[in-house]
Amino acid sequence: MNCKPGDLAIVVYCINSANLGRVLRVVRPFPLFADAWEVEGQDSGKWAFDSWLRPIRNPGDDAQDETLQWLPVPSQHKEAA
């Protein structure tokens, strides 16, 4: 499961496109489906499948910005003009 109760999550897939990109609060497991959550903040429906959601969480103090790996390391040498 991607989410856990209390998470804020962004909708990355849905049947009703009005909810796509919406931020929801994950409340608790939805009793009718093993892989769904009861959610708050949708225009329609009170549940969403876990695979349709991506949690928004604080990565913590030990998190590293992976985008820094994509950038070239700055050179200490100055170019001659």
C-alpha positions in Angstrom: 0.0 0.0 0.0 1.2 3.5 -0.9 -0.8 5.4 1.8 -1.5 5.1 5.5 -4.3 6.6 7.6 -3.8 10.4 8.2 -1.7 10.9 5.0 -2.3 13.7 2.6 -2.3 12.2 -0.9 -2.5 13.4 -4.5 -4.8 11.7 -6.9 -2.8 10.4 -9.9 -5.6 8.4 -11.6 -9.4 8.4 -11.2 -12.6 7.7 -13.1 -13.9 11.2 -12.5 -11.3 13.5 -14.1 -12.4 16.4 -11.9 -10.5 14.7 -9.0 -7.3 14.2 -10.9 -4.5 16.2 -9.1 -6.7 16.9 -6.1 -5.1 16.6 -2.6 -7.1 14.3 -0.3 -6.9 13.2 3.3 -6.7 9.4 3.8 -9.0 8.5 6.6 -9.1 4.7 7.0 -9.4 1.5 5.0 -12.5 1.3 2.9 -14.5 -1.8 4.0 -15.7 -3.0 0.6 -12.3 -3.2 -1.1 -9.0 -4.6 0.4 -6.9 -2.1 -1.5 -8.9 1.1 -1.1 -9.2 4.0 1.4 -11.9 6.2 2.7 -10.9 9.7 1.8 -12.0 13.3 2.4 -11.8 16.1 -0.2 -13.2 14.6 -3.4 -16.1 16.0 -5.4 -17.6 12.6 -5.9 -17.2 9.4 -3.9 -15.8 8.8 -0.5 -13.2 6.3 -1.4 -10.2 5.8 -3.7 -8.0 2.8 -4.6 -4.5 3.0 -3.1 -3.0 2.6 -6.6 -4.7 5.9 -7.6 -3.0 7.9 -4.8 0.5 9.0 -4.0 1.2 10.1 -0.4 2.7 13.5 0.4 5.0 13.1 3.4 7.9 14.8 5.1 10.9 12.8 4.0 12.6 13.5 7.4 16.0 15.0 8.3 18.0 12.2 6.6 16.5 12.8 3.1 18.7 13.6 0.2 17.8 15.6 -2.8 18.2 13.2 -5.7 18.0 16.0 -8.3 21.5 17.1 -7.2 22.8 13.8 -8.7 21.6 14.9 -12.1 23.6 18.2 -12.1 27.2 18.4 -13.1 29.6 19.1 -10.3 30.8 22.8 -10.5 34.3 23.2 -11.5 36.8 25.2 -9.3 38.7 26.3 -12.4 37.9 29.7 -14.0 37.6 29.9 -17.7 39.9 32.3 -19.5 38.0 35.1 -21.2 
